[in-house]
Amino acid sequence: MLNTSFTRLVGCEVPIQLAGMPMIASPQLAAAVSNAGGLGMVGGARLTPEALGQLLDSVSDLTARPFGVNFIMQFHENPACVEVAAAKARVVEFFYAAPRADLVNLAHRGGALVSWQVGSRDEAVAAEQAGCDFIIAQGVEAGGHVRGRIGLLPLLGEVLDAVTCPVVAAGGIGTARAFAAVLAAGAAGARLGTRFVAAAESGAHPQYVEKLLAASAADTVYTEAFSVMWPNAPHRVLRSCVAAAEAVEDEVVGHLTVFGQTIPLLRFSVPAPSRATSGHIEAMAMYAGESVSAVTRVEPAADIVREMVGGAEALLRSSTV
Ligand SMILES: Cc1cc2nc3c(=O)[nH]c(=O)nc-3n(C[C@H](O)[C@H](O)[C@H](O)COP(=O)(O)O)c2cc1C
């Protein structure tokens, strides 16, 4: 029943996409979502081509199903990374800049499908014109960096009316009800970030997960507070981490160890607290969408996928509208 233009294009079984969240969407989490029938993703930001290749190989070791890799344009400096991504992943995806045909063509030449997460109707049209195979429409309810300026449903309607390629909906979707709603509105799938941050396979720091479990939608805030490394880029986080960062006096709030290197994390810098992070975890960027109300327990990613799909199927079947 949930066979859509997105599942047919990508070759997955259910129209659920994991957001490619650096350090949080671990190879284990990406593979778990893919093995459950969805599209697992990892984040490719700030990696060398060699490190990206290793990351993608570790996903391939855990799943034979399609998965993808996401690049944030602010941290994308090396076209060789796109070539590595296209050779090793089914989907290469970009976020947070005007869509670029040269990057889309580069990934297509490597054999991958290409998508772009957009926040407006005009950006969706530009992504389709640049040659993207599908688009993610991100509403302002989303966790993480937020391209959308309006609510998901109004945005989704505008985008669906403007493009012909499959459109995946993102932002505030954590329940089967919200999933069924965007499918009923015409989306070809849903992309989830926050709900999967609390999955058992996530790389999120346990204190971050605890805060998500205790929070609801009204505890999130749309802000530019965490702008060190990436200015002028609004994001949605838990309100409590902004207050905690304001209260810390040190300019270095902690450290991140990645690929054998330990780097200091400045106050109000962009990385989310992961298992590789130490220090004032409570004062780091705890990204969370309005979907956080649906984060009520830690559970395997496959259970989240099953619950979303089963619930949406039942709702759509019983709908009398
Ligand atoms: C912790 C976290 C990190 C994220 N990192 C990225 C990223 O690197 N690239 C990207 O395209 N989107 C990123 N996003 C945004 C997601 O792609 C998506 O739009 C969002 O999670 C949807 O809203 P939701 O969190 O309510 O599910 C991130 C979201 C979260 C929660």
PDBQT file of the ligand as one rigid body, heavy atoms in Angstrom, charges set to zero:
ROOT
HETATM    1  C1  LIG A 401      20.551  16.012  14.654  1.00  0.00    +0.000 C 
HETATM    2  C2  LIG A 401      20.144  16.437  13.279  1.00  0.00    +0.000 A 
HETATM    3  C3  LIG A 401      21.120  16.645  12.307  1.00  0.00    +0.000 A 
HETATM    4  C4  LIG A 401      20.762  16.994  11.003  1.00  0.00    +0.000 A 
HETATM    5  N1  LIG A 401      21.738  17.130  10.058  1.00  0.00    +0.000 NA
HETATM    6  C5  LIG A 401      21.380  17.319   8.762  1.00  0.00    +0.000 A 
HETATM    7  C6  LIG A 401      22.366  17.298   7.731  1.00  0.00    +0.000 A 
HETATM    8  O1  LIG A 401      23.560  17.139   7.983  1.00  0.00    +0.000 OA
HETATM    9  N2  LIG A 401      21.954  17.449   6.441  1.00  0.00    +0.000 N 
HETATM   10  C7  LIG A 401      20.620  17.607   6.126  1.00  0.00    +0.000 A 
HETATM   11  O2  LIG A 401      20.284  17.686   4.950  1.00  0.00    +0.000 OA
HETATM   12  N3  LIG A 401      19.676  17.689   7.095  1.00  0.00    +0.000 NA
HETATM   13  C8  LIG A 401      20.028  17.530   8.390  1.00  0.00    +0.000 A 
HETATM   14  N4  LIG A 401      19.055  17.569   9.360  1.00  0.00    +0.000 N 
HETATM   15  C9  LIG A 401      17.661  17.935   8.998  1.00  0.00    +0.000 C 
HETATM   16  C10 LIG A 401      16.916  16.729   8.414  1.00  0.00    +0.000 C 
HETATM   17  O3  LIG A 401      17.358  16.480   7.116  1.00  0.00    +0.000 OA
HETATM   18  C11 LIG A 401      15.388  16.912   8.376  1.00  0.00    +0.000 C 
HETATM   19  O4  LIG A 401      15.028  18.010   7.600  1.00  0.00    +0.000 OA
HETATM   20  C12 LIG A 401      14.758  17.043   9.742  1.00  0.00    +0.000 C 
HETATM   21  O5  LIG A 401      15.352  16.186  10.677  1.00  0.00    +0.000 OA
HETATM   22  C13 LIG A 401      13.266  16.757   9.651  1.00  0.00    +0.000 C 
HETATM   23  O6  LIG A 401      12.604  17.145  10.816  1.00  0.00    +0.000 OA
HETATM   24  P1  LIG A 401      12.465  16.207  12.120  1.00  0.00    +0.000 P 
HETATM   25  O7  LIG A 401      13.756  16.345  12.843  1.00  0.00    +0.000 OA
HETATM   26  O8  LIG A 401      11.308  16.802  12.861  1.00  0.00    +0.000 OA
HETATM   27  O9  LIG A 401      12.220  14.801  11.661  1.00  0.00    +0.000 OA
HETATM   28  C14 LIG A 401      19.394  17.206  10.676  1.00  0.00    +0.000 A 
HETATM   29  C15 LIG A 401      18.409  17.015  11.669  1.00  0.00    +0.000 A 
HETATM   30  C16 LIG A 401      18.758  16.631  12.947  1.00  0.00    +0.000 A 
HETATM   31  C17 LIG A 401      17.679  16.422  13.976  1.00  0.00    +0.000 C 
ENDROOT
TORSDOF 0
